[in-house]
């Protein structure tokens, strides 16, 4: 959740930190704050409830000088979102300042012990406990800041990415991580720290990914001596490994679109082409997925595939279940990571666990694969962010390569995940011989046409924006689909909930009559995903049941459809394709529908309330 950023160098820190917070605001926007050490050695903290813009207003007439600083944008966990609970937090003496992404699970015990030692607390956060603990350790053990951080973290249970300043040592910045992401940018005579690379790419393409339970100390003294030291919390020295960023600044800009979400929806023809580049060879009628090729024996011998994910990624996993079982004839279970990790699952050594996460840092999914790995299962990950924790922990995997997704509601990441999972299903099915050569070639060739067909779907944007105005009044929606498009219905409902705050539920269309049909009325819009394939006739019957009860139907149909079009109040056409690929087309109108309803309602599309892009806490 929360975004952290830090700078040490020769430039003025404040503008770099503020720009970094704007880049990271998708990680949380309940409050924001900055800590700076000026040339006189004063440690100044400024923080405000709300978005980064509120912090900028507050600091406009403050002393923001200094070449070292840390900053934070918050998604609230402990303590309500207000100025007092905003980061950074001072220590008791106001000598130290800290920012933190994560949760300290044993903060109450630590807090009680510190209170007995005379420490007082200004906030309700677990983070303030940590900075007090670091100061207490530093004073009582008579050690430097890095050592105090190491010793304090040995007492901590939970997840963290932290950065700490000490005004008595204005040439040093100390940071550490466990379970929450942290990256160090290496520039010329300057260093950056951040939750991810987005605040760094403007200044350098050289980065160091900090591993769990590592502490990094960065020093730049008056003699221009530079030192970066990395060690574990138990003081085992590590050699920094510098890697090159695969990220461009243009990917972080809106590019003329009013919102990142709309930009990312319209990027999907290109991002899917990027995802397939070097993997789908239509001319040779072949898919080369190297994460599979190098480990195909594990997939071919698997008696079961377990897919674990959260949110939108879980919906992608459900689509994969249909494809893998159809093509590869291997049983598939799709698990919410948050439940899987706690329900004492039966995991065997011949199981393959597929973990799906856009960020590669999702806490529950990370914990789920750690559990599966401890049981001997083979871990294959689908992830977008190169160098993230989940792919590093996995045995193999596939990057989706769609570039950064800034809009909190996932769009292009979802279609890329479905594409990667479909490629995996095709690879397994071909190698096992459980799908015919004709079917394989047909799907591979059609997969190569999907980006072009999405471009045609995007031409419906204006149509959708017009009739979307009609449904801003609605308090509830039902989304229906069958087969491959049942998960699409759930994904469409999730998008509407996330950004318009309208309650919506996705159901298998046939299940409607087992309860939800009681909700049908003129005030209840029903979105039906009804391409002309598979169970089309059954879905038509479901629509008739809705219309018999005066329900208002928005239908996503195949081009040229006349049957559903005559019954529905509004129809959106998508090109024909193979049934297994229909989700890549049918989800696009649902993304656009949610977007336009939210815009008309005046909602904050890119940063919906209470949400954050990367869920790195439980």
C-alpha positions in Angstrom: 0.0 0.0 0.0 1.7 3.3 0.9 4.3 4.9 -1.3 7.7 5.9 0.1 10.4 8.0 -1.6 13.8 9.4 -0.5 16.7 11.4 -1.8 20.3 12.1 -0.9 22.6 14.0 -3.1 23.5 17.6 -4.1 20.2 18.7 -5.5 17.4 20.3 -3.6 15.5 17.3 -2.3 11.9 18.7 -2.0 11.0 19.0 -5.7 12.3 15.5 -6.3 10.3 14.1 -3.4 7.1 15.8 -4.3 7.3 14.6 -7.9 8.1 11.1 -6.6 5.0 11.3 -4.4 2.8 12.2 -7.4 4.3 9.1 -9.2 3.5 6.9 -6.2 0.1 8.3 -5.3 -1.7 5.3 -6.8 -0.3 3.4 -3.9 -2.4 5.4 -1.4 -3.7 8.9 -1.0 -5.2 9.3 2.5 -2.4 11.7 3.5 1.1 12.8 2.5 4.1 14.1 4.2 7.8 15.0 3.8 10.8 15.2 6.1 13.9 17.4 5.2 17.2 18.2 6.9 18.2 21.7 6.0 21.7 23.2 5.9 21.5 24.3 9.6 20.8 20.7 10.6 17.1 21.2 11.4 14.8 18.3 10.8 11.5 19.7 9.4 8.4 17.6 8.9 5.3 18.8 7.0 2.3 16.6 6.5 -1.3 17.0 5.5 -4.5 14.9 5.3 -5.6 14.2 1.7 -3.6 14.0 -1.5 -0.2 15.2 -2.3 -1.6 18.5 -3.6 -2.7 19.3 0.0 0.9 18.8 1.1 2.2 21.1 -1.6 -0.2 23.8 -0.4 0.8 23.4 3.2 4.5 23.5 2.4 4.3 26.4 0.0 5.4 29.0 2.7 7.6 26.6 4.7 11.4 26.0 4.7 11.8 23.2 2.2 15.6 23.5 1.8 17.9 20.6 2.1 19.6 18.0 0.0 18.4 15.0 1.9 14.8 14.0 2.6 12.1 11.3 2.8 8.4 11.5 1.8 5.3 9.3 2.1 1.8 9.0 0.6 -0.4 6.9 2.9 -3.0 4.2 2.6 -4.3 4.0 6.2 -4.0 0.8 8.2 -3.5 1.7 11.9 -5.2 4.9 12.8 -7.7 7.0 10.8 -6.5 9.1 7.9 -5.7 12.4 9.5 -2.7 14.8 9.8 -1.5 13.4 13.1 -1.3 9.8 11.8 0.3 10.9 8.5 3.9 10.0 7.9 6.7 10.9 8.5 6.8 10.4 12.3 9.2 12.0 14.7 11.0 10.1 17.5 10.5 11.2 21.1 13.4 13.7 20.9 12.4 14.7 17.3 15.9 13.7 16.3 14.8 10.9 14.0 12.1 10.7 11.3 10.6 7.6 9.7 8.4 6.7 6.8 6.9 3.2 6.5 4.9 0.9 4.2 3.6 -2.2 5.8 2.2 -3.4 9.2 4.0 -4.0 12.5 1.9 -6.9 14.0 3.5 -6.8 17.4 3.3 -3.0 17.8 1.1 -3.1 20.8 3.6 -5.1 22.9 6.5 -2.9 21.7 4.5 0.3 22.5 3.7 -0.9 26.0 7.4 -1.6 26.7 8.4 1.8 25.4 5.8 3.6 27.4 7.2 1.9 30.5 10.5 3.5 29.5 8.9 7.0 29.5 8.2 7.3 25.8 5.0 9.1 24.7 3.1 8.8 21.5 1.4 11.4 19.4 -0.4 9.1 16.9 -2.4 5.9 16.7 0.0 4.3 14.1 2.2 1.3 14.4 4.9 3.2 12.5 5.5 5.7 15.4 6.3 2.7 17.6 9.0 1.7 15.2 10.8 5.1 15.2 10.6 5.2 19.0 12.1 1.7 19.2 15.0 2.7 16.8 15.8 5.8 18.9 15.6 3.8 22.2 17.9 1.2 20.8 20.3 3.8 19.5 20.6 5.6 22.8 20.7 2.5 25.0 23.1 0.5 22.9 25.2 3.5 21.9 25.3 2.5 18.2 25.0 4.3 14.9 21.7 4.6 13.0 22.2 1.7 10.7 23.0 -0.7 13.6 20.1 0.7 15.6 17.7 -0.1 12.7 19.2 -3.6 12.4 18.7 -4.3 16.1 15.2 -2.8 16.3 14.0 -4.8 13.3 15.1 -8.0 15.0 12.3 -7.4 17.5 9.7 -6.6 14.9 7.0 -9.0 13.6 5.3 -7.9 10.4 6.0 -6.3 7.0 7.9 -3.1 6.3 9.7 -0.9 3.9 11.1 2.0 5.9 13.4 5.0 5.5 14.9 6.8 8.4 16.7 10.2 8.9 18.9 11.3 11.8 19.4 15.1 12.1 22.7 14.5 13.9 23.9 12.7 10.8 22.5 14.8 7.9 24.7 12.9 5.4 23.1 9.5 5.9 19.9 7.8 4.9 19.0 4.4 6.1 16.3 2.1 4.6 15.2 -1.5 5.1 12.5 -3.9 3.8 10.7 -7.1 4.6 7.6 -8.1 2.7 7.1 -4.6 1.2 9.0 -3.5 -1.9 12.0 -1.2 -1.9 14.3 -0.1 -4.7 17.4 2.1 -4.7 18.3 4.3 -7.7 21.9 5.0 -8.3 22.7 8.3 -10.0 25.7 10.5 -10.3 26.6 11.7 -6.9 23.1 11.0 -5.7 20.8 8.2 -4.6 17.1 7.6 -4.6 14.9 5.2 -2.7 11.3 4.3 -3.5 8.6 1.7 -3.3 8.9 1.1 -7.0 10.9 2.5 -9.9 8.4 5.1 -11.1 9.9 8.1 -9.1 13.4 7.1 -10.1 13.2 6.6 -13.9 13.4 10.3 -14.6 16.8 10.5 -13.0 18.6 7.2 -13.5 18.1 3.8 -15.1 20.5 2.1 -12.6 18.7 0.4 -9.6 19.3 -2.0 -6.8 16.4 -4.2 -5.6 16.6 -4.6 -1.8 15.8 -8.1 -0.6 13.8 -9.1 2.5 15.5 -8.4 5.9 18.2 -6.2 4.2 19.2 -2.8 5.5 20.8 -0.2 3.2 22.8 2.7 4.5 23.6 5.5 2.0 26.1 8.2 2.9 27.4 11.3 1.1 29.8 13.4 3.2 31.2 16.9 2.7 34.4 15.4 1.1 32.2 13.9 -1.7 32.8 10.4 -0.4 30.0 8.1 -1.4 29.1 4.9 0.4 26.3 2.5 -0.1 26.3 -0.4 2.4 23.9 -3.3 2.4 23.6 -5.9 5.2 21.0 -8.1 6.7 19.3 -7.3 10.0 21.8 -9.9 11.4 24.7 -7.9 9.9 25.6 -10.3 7.1 27.2 -8.1 4.4 25.7 -8.1 0.9 27.2 -7.0 -2.4 24.9 -4.5 -4.2 23.8 -5.7 -7.6 23.0 -2.9 -10.0 20.4 -3.6 -12.7 19.1 -1.6 -15.6 15.5 -0.3 -15.5 13.2 -1.3 -18.3 10.9 1.7 -18.0 10.4 4.9 -19.8 9.2 8.3 -18.6 6.5 8.5 -21.3 4.8 5.4 -19.8 4.1 7.5 -16.7 2.3 10.3 -18.4 -1.3 10.6 -19.5 -0.4 11.3 -23.1 -3.4 13.6 -23.7 -6.0 11.4 -22.1 -8.1 12.8 -19.2 -7.4 9.9 -17.0 -4.8 7.1 -16.8 -7.5 4.5 -16.8 -8.8 5.6 -20.2 -5.3 5.8 -21.6 -4.6 2.2 -20.3 -7.9 0.9 -21.8 -6.9 2.3 -25.2 -3.3 1.0 -24.8 -4.5 -2.6 -24.9 -4.1 -3.3 -28.6 -0.4 -2.3 -28.2 0.2 -3.9 -24.8 -1.2 -7.2 -25.8 0.9 -7.1 -29.0 3.9 -6.4 -26.6 2.9 -9.3 -24.4 2.8 -11.7 -27.4 5.9 -10.4 -29.1 8.6 -13.1 -29.4 6.1 -15.6 -28.0 3.3 -16.0 -30.6 4.6 -16.7 -34.1 1.5 -16.7 -36.3 3.5 -17.4 -39.5 5.0 -20.5 -38.0 1.8 -21.3 -36.1 3.7 -21.6 -32.8 3.9 -20.3 -29.3 7.2 -20.1 -27.5 6.7 -19.5 -23.8 10.2 -20.0 -22.4 9.2 -20.2 -18.8 7.1 -23.2 -19.8 9.7 -24.7 -22.3 12.4 -24.8 -19.6 10.2 -26.6 -17.2 7.7 -28.4 -19.3 8.3 -31.7 -17.5 6.9 -30.2 -14.3 3.7 -29.2 -16.2 3.3 -32.4 -18.1 3.7 -34.5 -15.0 1.4 -32.3 -12.9 -1.7 -34.0 -11.5 -3.2 -30.7 -10.5 -2.7 -27.0 -11.2 -3.5 -24.5 -8.4 -4.0 -20.9 -9.4 -3.7 -18.4 -6.6 -4.4 -14.6 -6.9 -6.5 -11.7 -5.6 -9.0 -9.4 -7.1 -8.8 -8.8 -10.8 -6.0 -11.4 -11.1 -8.3 -14.0 -9.5 -10.8 -13.4 -12.3 -8.0 -13.9 -14.9 -7.2 -17.2 -13.1 -10.8 -18.3 -13.4 -10.6 -17.8 -17.2 -7.3 -19.8 -17.2 -9.1 -22.7 -15.4 -11.5 -23.0 -18.3 -8.7 -22.9 -20.9 -6.3 -25.3 -19.1 -8.9 -27.9 -18.4 -10.2 -27.7 -22.0 -6.8 -27.8 -23.7 -4.6 -29.7 -21.3 -7.1 -31.9 -19.4 -5.5 -31.1 -16.1 -7.7 -30.4 -13.0 -7.4 -26.8 -12.0 -8.3 -25.1 -8.7 -8.5 -21.3 -8.4 -7.9 -20.0 -5.0 -8.1 -16.6 -3.3 -4.6 -16.2 -1.9 -5.9 -14.7 1.3 -8.0 -17.9 2.0 -5.5 -20.4 0.5 -2.7 -19.4 2.9 -4.8 -19.9 6.0 -7.1 -22.9 5.3 -4.4 -25.6 5.7 -4.6 -26.6 2.0 -3.4 -30.0 0.7 -0.4 -29.3 -1.5 1.6 -32.1 -3.1 5.1 -32.2 -4.6 3.7 -32.9 -8.1 1.4 -29.8 -8.0 2.1 -26.7 -10.1 1.1 -23.5 -8.4 0.4 -20.5 -10.7 0.6 -17.2 -8.9 -0.9 -14.1 -10.6 -0.1 -10.5 -9.5 0.2 -7.3 -11.5 2.6 -5.8 -9.0 4.4 -8.9 -8.0 4.2 -7.7 -4.4 0.7 -8.7 -3.3 1.2 -9.8 0.3 -1.4 -12.6 0.4 -0.2 -14.1 -2.9 3.4 -13.8 -1.8 2.6 -15.7 1.4 0.5 -18.3 -0.5 3.4 -19.2 -2.8 5.9 -19.3 0.1 3.5 -21.9 1.7 3.3 -23.9 -1.5 7.0 -23.7 -2.1 7.6 -25.1 1.4 5.5 -28.1 0.5 7.6 -28.8 -2.6 5.2 -27.5 -5.3 6.6 -25.9 -8.5 5.8 -22.2 -8.6 5.1 -20.4 -11.9 4.2 -16.7 -11.7 2.5 -14.3 -14.1 3.6 -10.8 -13.2 4.0 -7.4 -14.8 6.8 -5.8 -12.8 10.3 -7.0 -13.5 12.3 -7.7 -10.4 9.3 -7.9 -8.1 9.2 -10.2 -5.1 6.9 -12.9 -6.5 8.8 -13.6 -9.7 12.0 -13.6 -7.7 10.6 -16.3 -5.4 9.1 -18.3 -8.2 10.8 -21.3 -10.0 9.7 -19.9 -13.3 7.2 -17.5 -14.8 6.1 -15.1 -17.5 6.3 -11.3 -17.5 3.3 -9.6 -19.1 5.3 -6.5 -20.3 2.4 -4.0 -20.4 4.4 -1.2 -18.8 3.3 0.6 -15.6 -0.4 0.6 -14.8 -1.1 3.8 -12.9 -4.9 3.7 -12.7 -5.9 1.8 -9.6 -8.6 -0.2 -11.3 -6.7 -2.7 -13.4 -7.5 -2.9 -17.2 -4.5 -3.7 -19.4 -2.9 -5.8 -16.7 -6.0 -8.1 -16.8 -6.1 -8.7 -20.5 -2.3 -9.3 -20.5 -2.7 -11.8 -17.7 -5.5 -13.6 -19.6 -3.3 -13.6 -22.7 -0.3 -15.1 -20.9 -2.4 -17.7 -19.2 -4.0 -18.7 -22.5 -0.6 -19.1 -24.1 0.4 -21.3 -21.1 -2.8 -23.4 -21.6 -2.0 -23.8 -25.3 1.6 -24.8 -24.6 0.6 -27.5 -22.1 -2.2 -28.8 -24.4 0.1 -29.1 -27.4 2.9 -30.9 -25.5 0.4 -33.3 -23.8 -1.3 -34.0 -27.1 -4.7 -33.3 -25.5 -5.8 -30.8 -28.1 -5.9 -31.4 -31.9 -3.4 -29.8 -34.2 -6.3 -28.0 -36.0 -7.6 -26.5 -32.8 -4.2 -25.4 -31.7 -3.4 -23.7 -35.0 -6.8 -22.1 -35.1 -6.5 -20.5 -31.7 -2.8 -19.5 -32.2 -3.7 -17.7 -35.4 -6.7 -16.0 -33.9 -4.7 -14.9 -30.8 -2.5 -13.0 -33.2 -5.5 -11.1 -34.5 -6.8 -10.0 -31.0 -5.0 -6.7 -30.8 -6.6 -5.6 -34.1 -10.0 -6.8 -33.0 -9.7 -4.8 -29.7 -9.1 -1.7 -31.8 -12.5 -2.3 -33.4 -14.1 -2.8 -29.9 -12.6 0.6 -28.8 -14.6 2.3 -31.6 -17.7 1.7 -29.4 -16.3 4.2 -26.8 -18.5 7.1 -28.0 -21.6 4.9 -28.1 -20.9 3.7 -24.5 -20.2 7.2 -23.2 -23.6 8.3 -24.4 -25.8 5.6 -22.9 -23.7 5.4 -19.8 -25.3 8.7 -18.7 -28.6 6.9 -18.4 -27.3 4.6 -15.6 -25.7 7.0 -13.2 -28.9 6.9 -11.1 -28.6 3.2 -10.5 -27.7 1.9 -7.0 -27.2 -1.7 -8.0 -26.1 -3.6 -11.1 -26.1 -7.3 -12.0 -23.6 -8.7 -14.5 -24.2 -12.1 -16.1 -22.1 -14.4 -18.2 -21.5 -18.1 -18.8 -18.5 -20.3 -19.5 -15.4 -18.2 -20.3 -17.5 -15.1 -19.9 -18.7 -15.7 -16.4 -15.4 -14.4 -14.9 -15.7 -11.4 -17.3 -19.1 -10.6 -15.7 -17.4 -10.6 -12.3 -14.6 -8.5 -13.6 -17.1 -6.0 -15.1 -18.9 -5.8 -11.8 -15.7 -5.2 -9.9 -14.7 -2.4 -12.2 -18.0 -0.6 -11.6 -17.7 -1.0 -7.8 -14.2 0.2 -7.7 -14.5 3.5 -9.5 -18.2 4.5 -9.5 -19.1 3.2 -6.0 -22.2 1.5 -7.4 -22.9 -1.9 -5.9 -22.6 -4.6 -8.5 -22.4 -8.4 -8.5 -21.4 -10.8 -11.2 -23.1 -14.2 -11.5 -23.2 -17.2 -13.8 -26.2 -16.4 -15.9 -28.0 -19.6 -15.1 -27.7 -18.9 -11.4 -29.8 -15.8 -11.7 -33.0 -17.7 -11.2 -31.6 -19.3 -8.0 -32.0 -16.1 -6.1 -30.8 -12.9 -7.8 -33.8 -12.8 -10.1 -35.8 -11.5 -7.1 -33.9 -8.2 -7.5 -34.9 -7.7 -11.1 -37.0 -4.5 -11.7 -37.0 -1.4 -14.0 -34.5 0.2 -11.6 -32.0 -2.7 -11.8 -29.7 -2.6 -14.9 -28.5 -6.0 -16.0 -25.3 -6.4 -18.1 -25.2 -9.6 -20.0 -22.1 -10.9 -21.8 -23.6 -12.8 -24.7 -21.2 -13.5 -27.6 -22.4 -16.0 -30.2 -20.6 -19.1 -29.0 -20.8 -21.9 -26.5 -23.9 -21.5 -24.4 -25.3 -18.6 -26.4 -28.9 -20.1 -26.6 -28.9 -20.6 -22.8 -28.0 -16.9 -22.3 -30.7 -15.8 -24.7 -33.2 -17.7 -22.4 -31.8 -15.9 -19.4 -32.3 -12.5 -21.1 -35.9 -13.4 -21.9 -36.4 -14.1 -18.2 -35.0 -10.7 -17.3 -37.2 -8.9 -19.9 -40.3 -10.7 -18.7 -39.7 -9.0 -15.3 -39.1 -5.6 -17.0 -35.4 -5.6 -16.3 -33.2 -3.2 -18.4 -30.6 -5.1 -20.3 -27.2 -3.9 -21.6 -25.8 -6.7 -23.8 -22.3 -7.4 -25.2 -22.9 -9.4 -28.3 -21.1 -10.6 -31.4 -21.1 -8.4 -34.5 -24.2 -9.0 -36.6 -26.2 -10.4 -33.7 -29.9 -9.9 -34.2 -31.5 -12.2 -31.6 -30.2 -10.6 -28.5 -30.2 -7.1 -30.0 -34.0 -7.2 -30.5 -34.4 -7.9 -26.7 -31.8 -5.7 -25.1 -32.2 -2.1 -24.4 -28.6 -1.4 -25.4 -26.1 -3.5 -27.3 -22.4 -3.3 -27.8 -20.9 -5.4 -30.6 -17.5 -7.2 -30.5 -15.9 -9.1 -33.3 -16.3 -12.9 -33.6 -13.4 -14.9 -32.3 -12.6 -18.3 -30.7 -14.7 -18.9 -27.6 -11.6 -19.1 -25.3 -10.5 -15.7 -26.5 -13.8 -13.9 -26.2 -12.9 -12.5 -22.7 -10.2 -10.4 -24.3 -12.9 -8.7 -26.4 -16.0 -8.7 -24.2 -14.2 -7.2 -21.1 -13.3 -4.0 -23.1 -16.9 -2.6 -23.2 -17.3 -3.3 -19.5 -14.1 -1.4 -18.7 -15.4 1.5 -20.8 -18.9 1.3 -19.2 -17.5 1.5 -15.7 -15.2 4.4 -16.7 -17.9 6.5 -18.3 -20.4 6.0 -15.5 -17.8 7.0 -13.0 -16.8 10.1 -15.0 -20.4 11.3 -15.3 -20.9 10.8 -11.5 -17.8 12.9 -10.9 -15.8 10.2 -9.2 -12.0 10.1 -9.0 -11.4 7.5 -11.6 -7.7 7.0 -11.2 -7.7 7.1 -7.4 -11.0 5.7 -6.1 -11.6 6.1 -2.4 -10.2 3.5 0.1 -8.3 1.7 -2.6 -4.6 1.4 -3.5 -2.9 -0.2 -6.5 -0.6 -2.6 -4.8 -1.9 -4.4 -1.7 1.3 -5.2 0.2 -0.4 -5.6 3.6 -3.0 -8.2 4.8 
